[in-house]
């Protein structure tokens, strides 16, 4: 059996790193969950996404090097925030899929990312 775990200090397989970097470049939204963002090369993925135009969201109780540039920051334990975030993202995804049936001139009642900057609106 081959392990897919990379232990601290071990190199990340080249293809896995290349794929992760490409996904980071291609994403619209990059969510960091429970990471200090100090262990590289994985810590560099949010920067790749941000520089490619993605919105950056961080859910972590501790400080990270990206706190000043992220678009939305939750200073809480992930167990307090993540279930609500996942639920909200599912609702937004459903709205997005439903919006494809709308005319191109109508916003179909979609909300923007900035409508969710208030953590209390996640409920």
Jmol script that loads the backbone (N, CA, C; Angstrom):
load data "model"
ATOM      1  N   UNK A   1       0.842  -1.169   0.000  1.00  0.00           N
ATOM      2  CA  UNK A   1       0.000   0.000   0.000  1.00  0.00           C
ATOM      3  C   UNK A   1       0.893   1.240   0.000  1.00  0.00           C
ATOM      4  N   UNK A   2       0.597   2.185  -0.868  1.00  0.00           N
ATOM      5  CA  UNK A   2       1.355   3.417  -0.976  1.00  0.00           C
ATOM      6  C   UNK A   2       0.607   4.522  -0.244  1.00  0.00           C
ATOM      7  N   UNK A   3       1.295   5.226   0.630  1.00  0.00           N
ATOM      8  CA  UNK A   3       0.687   6.308   1.395  1.00  0.00           C
ATOM      9  C   UNK A   3       0.606   7.584   0.551  1.00  0.00           C
ATOM     10  N   UNK A   4      -0.479   8.328   0.719  1.00  0.00           N
ATOM     11  CA  UNK A   4      -0.610   9.614   0.032  1.00  0.00           C
ATOM     12  C   UNK A   4      -0.287  10.768   0.981  1.00  0.00           C
ATOM     13  N   UNK A   5       0.204  10.447   2.160  1.00  0.00           N
ATOM     14  CA  UNK A   5       0.550  11.455   3.157  1.00  0.00           C
ATOM     15  C   UNK A   5       1.975  11.923   2.915  1.00  0.00           C
ATOM     16  N   UNK A   6       2.174  13.233   2.989  1.00  0.00           N
ATOM     17  CA  UNK A   6       3.516  13.801   2.909  1.00  0.00           C
ATOM     18  C   UNK A   6       3.875  14.256   4.310  1.00  0.00           C
ATOM     19  N   UNK A   7       4.894  13.644   4.883  1.00  0.00           N
ATOM     20  CA  UNK A   7       5.319  14.007   6.226  1.00  0.00           C
ATOM     21  C   UNK A   7       6.112  15.308   6.201  1.00  0.00           C
ATOM     22  N   UNK A   8       6.133  15.995   7.350  1.00  0.00           N
ATOM     23  CA  UNK A   8       6.866  17.249   7.466  1.00  0.00           C
ATOM     24  C   UNK A   8       8.311  17.033   7.038  1.00  0.00           C
ATOM     25  N   UNK A   9       8.793  17.893   6.167  1.00  0.00           N
ATOM     26  CA  UNK A   9      10.163  17.803   5.680  1.00  0.00           C
ATOM     27  C   UNK A   9      10.307  17.005   4.405  1.00  0.00           C
ATOM     28  N   UNK A  10       9.300  16.190   4.074  1.00  0.00           N
ATOM     29  CA  UNK A  10       9.344  15.425   2.828  1.00  0.00           C
ATOM     30  C   UNK A  10       8.886  16.307   1.674  1.00  0.00           C
ATOM     31  N   UNK A  11       9.455  16.092   0.493  1.00  0.00           N
ATOM     32  CA  UNK A  11       9.015  16.884  -0.663  1.00  0.00           C
ATOM     33  C   UNK A  11       7.631  16.449  -1.141  1.00  0.00           C
ATOM     34  N   UNK A  12       6.881  17.407  -1.664  1.00  0.00           N
ATOM     35  CA  UNK A  12       5.591  17.108  -2.275  1.00  0.00           C
ATOM     36  C   UNK A  12       5.879  16.571  -3.671  1.00  0.00           C
ATOM     37  N   UNK A  13       5.220  15.510  -4.095  1.00  0.00           N
ATOM     38  CA  UNK A  13       5.432  15.011  -5.456  1.00  0.00           C
ATOM     39  C   UNK A  13       5.213  16.126  -6.483  1.00  0.00           C
ATOM     40  N   UNK A  14       6.060  16.178  -7.490  1.00  0.00           N
ATOM     41  CA  UNK A  14       6.051  17.261  -8.472  1.00  0.00           C
ATOM     42  C   UNK A  14       4.691  17.441  -9.140  1.00  0.00           C
ATOM     43  N   UNK A  15       4.050  16.354  -9.542  1.00  0.00           N
ATOM     44  CA  UNK A  15       2.755  16.461 -10.218  1.00  0.00           C
ATOM     45  C   UNK A  15       1.699  17.022  -9.273  1.00  0.00           C
ATOM     46  N   UNK A  16       1.701  16.596  -8.015  1.00  0.00           N
ATOM     47  CA  UNK A  16       0.738  17.097  -7.037  1.00  0.00           C
ATOM     48  C   UNK A  16       0.932  18.604  -6.833  1.00  0.00           C
ATOM     49  N   UNK A  17       2.182  19.047  -6.742  1.00  0.00           N
ATOM     50  CA  UNK A  17       2.445  20.476  -6.578  1.00  0.00           C
ATOM     51  C   UNK A  17       2.008  21.260  -7.809  1.00  0.00           C
ATOM     52  N   UNK A  18       2.336  20.742  -8.989  1.00  0.00           N
ATOM     53  CA  UNK A  18       1.972  21.418 -10.241  1.00  0.00           C
ATOM     54  C   UNK A  18       0.452  21.539 -10.356  1.00  0.00           C
ATOM     55  N   UNK A  19      -0.251  20.456 -10.050  1.00  0.00           N
ATOM     56  CA  UNK A  19      -1.715  20.469 -10.103  1.00  0.00           C
ATOM     57  C   UNK A  19      -2.304  21.459  -9.093  1.00  0.00           C
ATOM     58  N   UNK A  20      -1.764  21.470  -7.873  1.00  0.00           N
ATOM     59  CA  UNK A  20      -2.263  22.383  -6.837  1.00  0.00           C
ATOM     60  C   UNK A  20      -2.039  23.837  -7.239  1.00  0.00           C
ATOM     61  N   UNK A  21      -0.880  24.118  -7.796  1.00  0.00           N
ATOM     62  CA  UNK A  21      -0.593  25.486  -8.236  1.00  0.00           C
ATOM     63  C   UNK A  21      -1.533  25.905  -9.362  1.00  0.00           C
ATOM     64  N   UNK A  22      -1.817  24.983 -10.287  1.00  0.00           N
ATOM     65  CA  UNK A  22      -2.723  25.314 -11.389  1.00  0.00           C
ATOM     66  C   UNK A  22      -4.150  25.546 -10.886  1.00  0.00           C
ATOM     67  N   UNK A  23      -4.608  24.707  -9.975  1.00  0.00           N
ATOM     68  CA  UNK A  23      -5.939  24.905  -9.382  1.00  0.00           C
ATOM     69  C   UNK A  23      -5.991  26.243  -8.639  1.00  0.00           C
ATOM     70  N   UNK A  24      -4.908  26.597  -7.976  1.00  0.00           N
ATOM     71  CA  UNK A  24      -4.851  27.875  -7.260  1.00  0.00           C
ATOM     72  C   UNK A  24      -4.943  29.045  -8.237  1.00  0.00           C
ATOM     73  N   UNK A  25      -4.275  28.929  -9.384  1.00  0.00           N
ATOM     74  CA  UNK A  25      -4.337  29.982 -10.405  1.00  0.00           C
ATOM     75  C   UNK A  25      -5.727  30.092 -11.024  1.00  0.00           C
ATOM     76  N   UNK A  26      -6.425  28.977 -11.136  1.00  0.00           N
ATOM     77  CA  UNK A  26      -7.712  28.936 -11.839  1.00  0.00           C
ATOM     78  C   UNK A  26      -8.925  29.231 -10.960  1.00  0.00           C
ATOM     79  N   UNK A  27      -8.770  29.220  -9.642  1.00  0.00           N
ATOM     80  CA  UNK A  27      -9.944  29.340  -8.769  1.00  0.00           C
ATOM     81  C   UNK A  27     -10.431  30.778  -8.659  1.00  0.00           C
ATOM     82  N   UNK A  28     -11.704  30.923  -8.322  1.00  0.00           N
ATOM     83  CA  UNK A  28     -12.306  32.228  -8.053  1.00  0.00           C
ATOM     84  C   UNK A  28     -12.297  32.540  -6.558  1.00  0.00           C
ATOM     85  N   UNK A  29     -12.299  31.486  -5.761  1.00  0.00           N
ATOM     86  CA  UNK A  29     -12.364  31.611  -4.310  1.00  0.00           C
ATOM     87  C   UNK A  29     -11.416  30.596  -3.695  1.00  0.00           C
ATOM     88  N   UNK A  30     -10.540  31.054  -2.814  1.00  0.00           N
ATOM     89  CA  UNK A  30      -9.596  30.181  -2.131  1.00  0.00           C
ATOM     90  C   UNK A  30      -9.870  30.298  -0.642  1.00  0.00           C
ATOM     91  N   UNK A  31     -10.236  29.183  -0.017  1.00  0.00           N
ATOM     92  CA  UNK A  31     -10.562  29.180   1.406  1.00  0.00           C
ATOM     93  C   UNK A  31      -9.478  28.430   2.172  1.00  0.00           C
ATOM     94  N   UNK A  32      -8.866  29.108   3.117  1.00  0.00           N
ATOM     95  CA  UNK A  32      -7.852  28.513   3.990  1.00  0.00           C
ATOM     96  C   UNK A  32      -8.555  28.110   5.281  1.00  0.00           C
ATOM     97  N   UNK A  33      -8.417  26.853   5.657  1.00  0.00           N
ATOM     98  CA  UNK A  33      -9.107  26.347   6.843  1.00  0.00           C
ATOM     99  C   UNK A  33      -8.091  25.783   7.829  1.00  0.00           C
ATOM    100  N   UNK A  34      -7.947  26.474   8.965  1.00  0.00           N
ATOM    101  CA  UNK A  34      -7.124  25.967  10.055  1.00  0.00           C
ATOM    102  C   UNK A  34      -5.649  25.823   9.752  1.00  0.00           C
ATOM    103  N   UNK A  35      -5.089  26.743   9.003  1.00  0.00           N
ATOM    104  CA  UNK A  35      -3.668  26.677   8.684  1.00  0.00           C
ATOM    105  C   UNK A  35      -2.978  27.966   9.096  1.00  0.00           C
ATOM    106  N   UNK A  36      -1.757  27.818   9.594  1.00  0.00           N
ATOM    107  CA  UNK A  36      -0.959  28.988   9.957  1.00  0.00           C
ATOM    108  C   UNK A  36      -0.334  29.627   8.722  1.00  0.00           C
ATOM    109  N   UNK A  37      -0.338  28.908   7.602  1.00  0.00           N
ATOM    110  CA  UNK A  37       0.227  29.379   6.343  1.00  0.00           C
ATOM    111  C   UNK A  37       1.706  29.749   6.448  1.00  0.00           C
ATOM    112  N   UNK A  38       2.440  28.926   7.176  1.00  0.00           N
ATOM    113  CA  UNK A  38       3.879  29.164   7.291  1.00  0.00           C
ATOM    114  C   UNK A  38       4.719  28.004   6.769  1.00  0.00           C
ATOM    115  N   UNK A  39       4.109  26.862   6.494  1.00  0.00           N
ATOM    116  CA  UNK A  39       4.859  25.703   6.003  1.00  0.00           C
ATOM    117  C   UNK A  39       4.745  25.651   4.480  1.00  0.00           C
ATOM    118  N   UNK A  40       5.871  25.777   3.834  1.00  0.00           N
ATOM    119  CA  UNK A  40       5.914  25.777   2.366  1.00  0.00           C
ATOM    120  C   UNK A  40       6.253  24.392   1.847  1.00  0.00           C
ATOM    121  N   UNK A  41       5.794  24.070   0.663  1.00  0.00           N
ATOM    122  CA  UNK A  41       5.267  24.940  -0.380  1.00  0.00           C
ATOM    123  C   UNK A  41       3.753  25.178  -0.308  1.00  0.00           C
ATOM    124  N   UNK A  42       3.030  24.439   0.507  1.00  0.00           N
ATOM    125  CA  UNK A  42       1.575  24.595   0.551  1.00  0.00           C
ATOM    126  C   UNK A  42       1.168  26.013   0.953  1.00  0.00           C
ATOM    127  N   UNK A  43       1.936  26.657   1.803  1.00  0.00           N
ATOM    128  CA  UNK A  43       1.611  28.006   2.244  1.00  0.00           C
ATOM    129  C   UNK A  43       1.646  29.014   1.105  1.00  0.00           C
ATOM    130  N   UNK A  44       2.254  28.670   0.001  1.00  0.00           N
ATOM    131  CA  UNK A  44       2.314  29.568  -1.144  1.00  0.00           C
ATOM    132  C   UNK A  44       1.084  29.530  -2.030  1.00  0.00           C
ATOM    133  N   UNK A  45       0.234  28.529  -1.859  1.00  0.00           N
ATOM    134  CA  UNK A  45      -0.948  28.387  -2.723  1.00  0.00           C
ATOM    135  C   UNK A  45      -1.934  29.556  -2.594  1.00  0.00           C
ATOM    136  N   UNK A  46      -2.215  30.064  -1.381  1.00  0.00           N
ATOM    137  CA  UNK A  46      -3.117  31.213  -1.293  1.00  0.00           C
ATOM    138  C   UNK A  46      -2.578  32.441  -2.030  1.00  0.00           C
ATOM    139  N   UNK A  47      -1.270  32.625  -1.989  1.00  0.00           N
ATOM    140  CA  UNK A  47      -0.668  33.761  -2.691  1.00  0.00           C
ATOM    141  C   UNK A  47      -0.831  33.616  -4.206  1.00  0.00           C
ATOM    142  N   UNK A  48      -0.642  32.412  -4.713  1.00  0.00           N
ATOM    143  CA  UNK A  48      -0.845  32.158  -6.145  1.00  0.00           C
ATOM    144  C   UNK A  48      -2.283  32.488  -6.523  1.00  0.00           C
ATOM    145  N   UNK A  49      -3.230  32.028  -5.721  1.00  0.00           N
ATOM    146  CA  UNK A  49      -4.652  32.284  -5.992  1.00  0.00           C
ATOM    147  C   UNK A  49      -4.951  33.777  -5.935  1.00  0.00           C
ATOM    148  N   UNK A  50      -4.487  34.446  -4.893  1.00  0.00           N
ATOM    149  CA  UNK A  50      -4.733  35.874  -4.705  1.00  0.00           C
ATOM    150  C   UNK A  50      -4.168  36.682  -5.874  1.00  0.00           C
ATOM    151  N   UNK A  51      -2.941  36.391  -6.254  1.00  0.00           N
ATOM    152  CA  UNK A  51      -2.305  37.117  -7.356  1.00  0.00           C
ATOM    153  C   UNK A  51      -2.970  36.831  -8.693  1.00  0.00           C
ATOM    154  N   UNK A  52      -3.718  35.733  -8.768  1.00  0.00           N
ATOM    155  CA  UNK A  52      -4.449  35.401  -9.995  1.00  0.00           C
ATOM    156  C   UNK A  52      -5.871  35.945  -9.978  1.00  0.00           C
ATOM    157  N   UNK A  53      -6.227  36.681  -8.925  1.00  0.00           N
ATOM    158  CA  UNK A  53      -7.525  37.336  -8.864  1.00  0.00           C
ATOM    159  C   UNK A  53      -8.578  36.661  -8.014  1.00  0.00           C
ATOM    160  N   UNK A  54      -8.232  35.588  -7.324  1.00  0.00           N
ATOM    161  CA  UNK A  54      -9.209  34.899  -6.476  1.00  0.00           C
ATOM    162  C   UNK A  54      -9.471  35.685  -5.197  1.00  0.00           C
ATOM    163  N   UNK A  55     -10.667  35.528  -4.661  1.00  0.00           N
ATOM    164  CA  UNK A  55     -10.986  36.044  -3.334  1.00  0.00           C
ATOM    165  C   UNK A  55     -10.359  35.085  -2.335  1.00  0.00           C
ATOM    166  N   UNK A  56      -9.784  35.637  -1.277  1.00  0.00           N
ATOM    167  CA  UNK A  56      -9.099  34.832  -0.268  1.00  0.00           C
ATOM    168  C   UNK A  56      -9.838  34.930   1.058  1.00  0.00           C
ATOM    169  N   UNK A  57     -10.250  33.763   1.590  1.00  0.00           N
ATOM    170  CA  UNK A  57     -10.946  33.671   2.862  1.00  0.00           C
ATOM    171  C   UNK A  57     -10.096  32.822   3.805  1.00  0.00           C
ATOM    172  N   UNK A  58      -9.914  33.301   5.023  1.00  0.00           N
ATOM    173  CA  UNK A  58      -9.122  32.560   6.010  1.00  0.00           C
ATOM    174  C   UNK A  58      -9.985  32.288   7.233  1.00  0.00           C
ATOM    175  N   UNK A  59     -10.035  31.015   7.617  1.00  0.00           N
ATOM    176  CA  UNK A  59     -10.712  30.596   8.845  1.00  0.00           C
ATOM    177  C   UNK A  59      -9.635  29.976   9.731  1.00  0.00           C
ATOM    178  N   UNK A  60      -9.216  30.724  10.741  1.00  0.00           N
ATOM    179  CA  UNK A  60      -8.151  30.252  11.618  1.00  0.00           C
ATOM    180  C   UNK A  60      -8.144  31.113  12.876  1.00  0.00           C
ATOM    181  N   UNK A  61      -8.000  30.499  14.018  1.00  0.00           N
ATOM    182  CA  UNK A  61      -8.026  31.237  15.278  1.00  0.00           C
ATOM    183  C   UNK A  61      -6.745  32.027  15.518  1.00  0.00           C
ATOM    184  N   UNK A  62      -5.694  31.676  14.827  1.00  0.00           N
ATOM    185  CA  UNK A  62      -4.402  32.332  15.024  1.00  0.00           C
ATOM    186  C   UNK A  62      -4.039  33.205  13.824  1.00  0.00           C
ATOM    187  N   UNK A  63      -3.086  34.071  14.020  1.00  0.00           N
ATOM    188  CA  UNK A  63      -2.596  34.978  12.993  1.00  0.00           C
ATOM    189  C   UNK A  63      -1.923  34.213  11.847  1.00  0.00           C
ATOM    190  N   UNK A  64      -2.040  34.752  10.623  1.00  0.00           N
ATOM    191  CA  UNK A  64      -1.344  34.192   9.456  1.00  0.00           C
ATOM    192  C   UNK A  64      -0.666  35.338   8.700  1.00  0.00           C
ATOM    193  N   UNK A  65       0.305  35.029   7.846  1.00  0.00           N
ATOM    194  CA  UNK A  65       0.969  36.076   7.065  1.00  0.00           C
ATOM    195  C   UNK A  65       0.056  36.741   6.025  1.00  0.00           C
ATOM    196  N   UNK A  66      -1.133  36.173   5.769  1.00  0.00           N
ATOM    197  CA  UNK A  66      -2.020  36.693   4.737  1.00  0.00           C
ATOM    198  C   UNK A  66      -3.213  37.478   5.306  1.00  0.00           C
ATOM    199  N   UNK A  67      -3.214  37.724   6.602  1.00  0.00           N
ATOM    200  CA  UNK A  67      -4.351  38.391   7.237  1.00  0.00           C
ATOM    201  C   UNK A  67      -4.626  39.785   6.666  1.00  0.00           C
ATOM    202  N   UNK A  68      -3.596  40.490   6.267  1.00  0.00           N
ATOM    203  CA  UNK A  68      -3.769  41.859   5.777  1.00  0.00           C
ATOM    204  C   UNK A  68      -4.300  41.934   4.351  1.00  0.00           C
ATOM    205  N   UNK A  69      -4.188  40.839   3.593  1.00  0.00           N
ATOM    206  CA  UNK A  69      -4.645  40.896   2.202  1.00  0.00           C
ATOM    207  C   UNK A  69      -5.904  40.082   1.938  1.00  0.00           C
ATOM    208  N   UNK A  70      -6.322  39.268   2.901  1.00  0.00           N
ATOM    209  CA  UNK A  70      -7.485  38.418   2.648  1.00  0.00           C
ATOM    210  C   UNK A  70      -8.757  39.269   2.562  1.00  0.00           C
ATOM    211  N   UNK A  71      -9.727  38.742   1.843  1.00  0.00           N
ATOM    212  CA  UNK A  71     -10.984  39.445   1.637  1.00  0.00           C
ATOM    213  C   UNK A  71     -11.970  39.239   2.782  1.00  0.00           C
ATOM    214  N   UNK A  72     -11.836  38.118   3.453  1.00  0.00           N
ATOM    215  CA  UNK A  72     -12.727  37.788   4.566  1.00  0.00           C
ATOM    216  C   UNK A  72     -11.931  36.969   5.566  1.00  0.00           C
ATOM    217  N   UNK A  73     -12.030  37.344   6.855  1.00  0.00           N
ATOM    218  CA  UNK A  73     -11.209  36.688   7.886  1.00  0.00           C
ATOM    219  C   UNK A  73     -12.083  36.301   9.061  1.00  0.00           C
ATOM    220  N   UNK A  74     -12.038  35.026   9.452  1.00  0.00           N
ATOM    221  CA  UNK A  74     -12.725  34.528  10.637  1.00  0.00           C
ATOM    222  C   UNK A  74     -11.676  34.180  11.678  1.00  0.00           C
ATOM    223  N   UNK A  75     -11.682  34.887  12.805  1.00  0.00           N
ATOM    224  CA  UNK A  75     -10.738  34.645  13.892  1.00  0.00           C
ATOM    225  C   UNK A  75     -11.362  33.686  14.903  1.00  0.00           C
ATOM    226  N   UNK A  76     -11.765  32.544  14.441  1.00  0.00           N
ATOM    227  CA  UNK A  76     -12.450  31.579  15.297  1.00  0.00           C
ATOM    228  C   UNK A  76     -11.940  30.184  14.991  1.00  0.00           C
ATOM    229  N   UNK A  77     -12.287  29.241  15.868  1.00  0.00           N
ATOM    230  CA  UNK A  77     -11.989  27.839  15.587  1.00  0.00           C
ATOM    231  C   UNK A  77     -12.813  27.391  14.389  1.00  0.00           C
ATOM    232  N   UNK A  78     -12.248  26.508  13.603  1.00  0.00           N
ATOM    233  CA  UNK A  78     -12.939  26.088  12.385  1.00  0.00           C
ATOM    234  C   UNK A  78     -14.263  25.401  12.685  1.00  0.00           C
ATOM    235  N   UNK A  79     -14.367  24.719  13.813  1.00  0.00           N
ATOM    236  CA  UNK A  79     -15.617  24.025  14.143  1.00  0.00           C
ATOM    237  C   UNK A  79     -16.770  24.998  14.373  1.00  0.00           C
ATOM    238  N   UNK A  80     -16.459  26.239  14.706  1.00  0.00           N
ATOM    239  CA  UNK A  80     -17.500  27.239  14.927  1.00  0.00           C
ATOM    240  C   UNK A  80     -17.951  27.899  13.626  1.00  0.00           C
ATOM    241  N   UNK A  81     -17.116  27.847  12.597  1.00  0.00           N
ATOM    242  CA  UNK A  81     -17.394  28.584  11.364  1.00  0.00           C
ATOM    243  C   UNK A  81     -17.637  27.681  10.157  1.00  0.00           C
ATOM    244  N   UNK A  82     -16.843  26.651  10.011  1.00  0.00           N
ATOM    245  CA  UNK A  82     -16.859  25.863   8.777  1.00  0.00           C
ATOM    246  C   UNK A  82     -18.220  25.271   8.407  1.00  0.00           C
ATOM    247  N   UNK A  83     -18.967  24.685   9.332  1.00  0.00           N
ATOM    248  CA  UNK A  83     -20.273  24.155   8.932  1.00  0.00           C
ATOM    249  C   UNK A  83     -21.192  25.225   8.329  1.00  0.00           C
ATOM    250  N   UNK A  84     -21.175  26.433   8.897  1.00  0.00           N
ATOM    251  CA  UNK A  84     -21.997  27.515   8.363  1.00  0.00           C
ATOM    252  C   UNK A  84     -21.493  27.978   7.001  1.00  0.00           C
ATOM    253  N   UNK A  85     -20.182  28.021   6.831  1.00  0.00           N
ATOM    254  CA  UNK A  85     -19.600  28.419   5.542  1.00  0.00           C
ATOM    255  C   UNK A  85     -19.983  27.418   4.457  1.00  0.00           C
ATOM    256  N   UNK A  86     -19.859  26.145   4.747  1.00  0.00           N
ATOM    257  CA  UNK A  86     -20.206  25.109   3.769  1.00  0.00           C
ATOM    258  C   UNK A  86     -21.680  25.206   3.398  1.00  0.00           C
ATOM    259  N   UNK A  87     -22.527  25.395   4.378  1.00  0.00           N
ATOM    260  CA  UNK A  87     -23.956  25.522   4.110  1.00  0.00           C
ATOM    261  C   UNK A  87     -24.240  26.718   3.211  1.00  0.00           C
ATOM    262  N   UNK A  88     -23.616  27.857   3.506  1.00  0.00           N
ATOM    263  CA  UNK A  88     -23.826  29.068   2.707  1.00  0.00           C
ATOM    264  C   UNK A  88     -23.284  28.893   1.294  1.00  0.00           C
ATOM    265  N   UNK A  89     -22.125  28.280   1.163  1.00  0.00           N
ATOM    266  CA  UNK A  89     -21.563  28.063  -0.172  1.00  0.00           C
ATOM    267  C   UNK A  89     -22.439  27.141  -1.010  1.00  0.00           C
ATOM    268  N   UNK A  90     -23.037  26.143  -0.381  1.00  0.00           N
ATOM    269  CA  UNK A  90     -23.959  25.270  -1.116  1.00  0.00           C
ATOM    270  C   UNK A  90     -25.154  26.059  -1.627  1.00  0.00           C
ATOM    271  N   UNK A  91     -25.686  26.960  -0.788  1.00  0.00           N
ATOM    272  CA  UNK A  91     -26.813  27.793  -1.207  1.00  0.00           C
ATOM    273  C   UNK A  91     -26.410  28.717  -2.353  1.00  0.00           C
ATOM    274  N   UNK A  92     -25.218  29.305  -2.258  1.00  0.00           N
ATOM    275  CA  UNK A  92     -24.751  30.183  -3.329  1.00  0.00           C
ATOM    276  C   UNK A  92     -24.541  29.410  -4.628  1.00  0.00           C
ATOM    277  N   UNK A  93     -24.038  28.187  -4.514  1.00  0.00           N
ATOM    278  CA  UNK A  93     -23.843  27.354  -5.694  1.00  0.00           C
ATOM    279  C   UNK A  93     -25.186  27.037  -6.348  1.00  0.00           C
ATOM    280  N   UNK A  94     -26.189  26.726  -5.539  1.00  0.00           N
ATOM    281  CA  UNK A  94     -27.525  26.454  -6.074  1.00  0.00           C
ATOM    282  C   UNK A  94     -28.075  27.684  -6.793  1.00  0.00           C
ATOM    283  N   UNK A  95     -27.900  28.857  -6.190  1.00  0.00           N
ATOM    284  CA  UNK A  95     -28.354  30.102  -6.827  1.00  0.00           C
ATOM    285  C   UNK A  95     -27.632  30.327  -8.146  1.00  0.00           C
ATOM    286  N   UNK A  96     -26.340  30.051  -8.141  1.00  0.00           N
ATOM    287  CA  UNK A  96     -25.551  30.243  -9.355  1.00  0.00           C
ATOM    288  C   UNK A  96     -26.038  29.324 -10.467  1.00  0.00           C
ATOM    289  N   UNK A  97     -26.325  28.074 -10.120  1.00  0.00           N
ATOM    290  CA  UNK A  97     -26.830  27.129 -11.112  1.00  0.00           C
ATOM    291  C   UNK A  97     -28.205  27.552 -11.614  1.00  0.00           C
ATOM    292  N   UNK A  98     -29.045  28.054 -10.714  1.00  0.00           N
ATOM    293  CA  UNK A  98     -30.373  28.521 -11.108  1.00  0.00           C
ATOM    294  C   UNK A  98     -30.300  29.784 -11.958  1.00  0.00           C
ATOM    295  N   UNK A  99     -29.266  30.594 -11.729  1.00  0.00           N
ATOM    296  CA  UNK A  99     -29.132  31.855 -12.456  1.00  0.00           C
ATOM    297  C   UNK A  99     -28.826  31.640 -13.931  1.00  0.00           C
ATOM    298  N   UNK A 100     -28.305  30.484 -14.292  1.00  0.00           N
ATOM    299  CA  UNK A 100     -27.990  30.240 -15.698  1.00  0.00           C
ATOM    300  C   UNK A 100     -29.247  30.259 -16.553  1.00  0.00           C
ATOM    301  N   UNK A 101     -30.400  30.076 -15.928  1.00  0.00           N
ATOM    302  CA  UNK A 101     -31.668  30.107 -16.664  1.00  0.00           C
ATOM    303  C   UNK A 101     -32.191  31.534 -16.822  1.00  0.00           C
ATOM    304  N   UNK A 102     -31.583  32.483 -16.110  1.00  0.00           N
ATOM    305  CA  UNK A 102     -32.037  33.869 -16.169  1.00  0.00           C
ATOM    306  C   UNK A 102     -31.506  34.552 -17.425  1.00  0.00           C
ATOM    307  N   UNK A 103     -32.142  35.637 -17.786  1.00  0.00           N
ATOM    308  CA  UNK A 103     -31.661  36.411 -18.931  1.00  0.00           C
ATOM    309  C   UNK A 103     -30.338  37.078 -18.574  1.00  0.00           C
ATOM    310  N   UNK A 104     -29.524  37.345 -19.557  1.00  0.00           N
ATOM    311  CA  UNK A 104     -28.196  37.899 -19.299  1.00  0.00           C
ATOM    312  C   UNK A 104     -28.266  39.305 -18.712  1.00  0.00           C
ATOM    313  N   UNK A 105     -29.360  40.019 -18.880  1.00  0.00           N
ATOM    314  CA  UNK A 105     -29.485  41.366 -18.342  1.00  0.00           C
ATOM    315  C   UNK A 105     -29.989  41.414 -16.917  1.00  0.00           C
ATOM    316  N   UNK A 106     -30.336  40.296 -16.329  1.00  0.00           N
ATOM    317  CA  UNK A 106     -30.908  40.261 -14.996  1.00  0.00           C
ATOM    318  C   UNK A 106     -29.924  39.630 -14.024  1.00  0.00           C
ATOM    319  N   UNK A 107     -29.909  40.136 -12.783  1.00  0.00           N
ATOM    320  CA  UNK A 107     -29.030  39.532 -11.772  1.00  0.00           C
ATOM    321  C   UNK A 107     -29.707  38.381 -11.053  1.00  0.00           C
ATOM    322  N   UNK A 108     -30.981  38.140 -11.328  1.00  0.00           N
ATOM    323  CA  UNK A 108     -31.743  37.006 -10.784  1.00  0.00           C
ATOM    324  C   UNK A 108     -31.729  36.945  -9.267  1.00  0.00           C
ATOM    325  N   UNK A 109     -31.502  38.063  -8.620  1.00  0.00           N
ATOM    326  CA  UNK A 109     -31.530  38.091  -7.162  1.00  0.00           C
ATOM    327  C   UNK A 109     -30.279  37.541  -6.517  1.00  0.00           C
ATOM    328  N   UNK A 110     -29.195  37.365  -7.278  1.00  0.00           N
ATOM    329  CA  UNK A 110     -27.960  36.851  -6.692  1.00  0.00           C
ATOM    330  C   UNK A 110     -27.338  37.907  -5.790  1.00  0.00           C
ATOM    331  N   UNK A 111     -26.692  37.453  -4.739  1.00  0.00           N
ATOM    332  CA  UNK A 111     -25.989  38.357  -3.854  1.00  0.00           C
ATOM    333  C   UNK A 111     -24.514  38.328  -4.194  1.00  0.00           C
ATOM    334  N   UNK A 112     -23.837  39.430  -3.928  1.00  0.00           N
ATOM    335  CA  UNK A 112     -22.412  39.484  -4.207  1.00  0.00           C
ATOM    336  C   UNK A 112     -21.628  38.923  -3.029  1.00  0.00           C
ATOM    337  N   UNK A 113     -20.356  38.664  -3.264  1.00  0.00           N
ATOM    338  CA  UNK A 113     -19.469  38.155  -2.229  1.00  0.00           C
ATOM    339  C   UNK A 113     -19.455  39.103  -1.033  1.00  0.00           C
ATOM    340  N   UNK A 114     -19.486  40.409  -1.295  1.00  0.00           N
ATOM    341  CA  UNK A 114     -19.410  41.386  -0.210  1.00  0.00           C
ATOM    342  C   UNK A 114     -20.633  41.337   0.703  1.00  0.00           C
ATOM    343  N   UNK A 115     -21.747  40.774   0.247  1.00  0.00           N
ATOM    344  CA  UNK A 115     -22.925  40.646   1.092  1.00  0.00           C
ATOM    345  C   UNK A 115     -22.675  39.707   2.268  1.00  0.00           C
ATOM    346  N   UNK A 116     -21.627  38.912   2.219  1.00  0.00           N
ATOM    347  CA  UNK A 116     -21.349  37.906   3.252  1.00  0.00           C
ATOM    348  C   UNK A 116     -20.147  38.268   4.111  1.00  0.00           C
ATOM    349  N   UNK A 117     -19.727  39.526   4.087  1.00  0.00           N
ATOM    350  CA  UNK A 117     -18.567  39.938   4.874  1.00  0.00           C
ATOM    351  C   UNK A 117     -18.877  39.900   6.375  1.00  0.00           C
ATOM    352  N   UNK A 118     -20.128  39.971   6.742  1.00  0.00           N
ATOM    353  CA  UNK A 118     -20.520  39.942   8.148  1.00  0.00           C
ATOM    354  C   UNK A 118     -20.715  38.495   8.571  1.00  0.00           C
ATOM    355  N   UNK A 119     -19.877  37.978   9.482  1.00  0.00           N
ATOM    356  CA  UNK A 119     -19.988  36.577   9.887  1.00  0.00           C
ATOM    357  C   UNK A 119     -21.362  36.187  10.424  1.00  0.00           C
ATOM    358  N   UNK A 120     -22.102  37.142  10.997  1.00  0.00           N
ATOM    359  CA  UNK A 120     -23.418  36.804  11.530  1.00  0.00           C
ATOM    360  C   UNK A 120     -24.405  36.501  10.412  1.00  0.00           C
ATOM    361  N   UNK A 121     -24.103  36.902   9.175  1.00  0.00           N
ATOM    362  CA  UNK A 121     -25.014  36.635   8.067  1.00  0.00           C
ATOM    363  C   UNK A 121     -24.859  35.219   7.555  1.00  0.00           C
ATOM    364  N   UNK A 122     -23.953  34.443   8.126  1.00  0.00           N
ATOM    365  CA  UNK A 122     -23.772  33.070   7.680  1.00  0.00           C
ATOM    366  C   UNK A 122     -24.837  32.140   8.217  1.00  0.00           C
ATOM    367  N   UNK A 123     -25.563  32.548   9.217  1.00  0.00           N
ATOM    368  CA  UNK A 123     -26.588  31.680   9.808  1.00  0.00           C
ATOM    369  C   UNK A 123     -27.740  31.463   8.882  1.00  0.00           C
TER     370      UNK A 123
END
end "model"
wireframe off; spacefill off
backbone 0.3
color backbone group
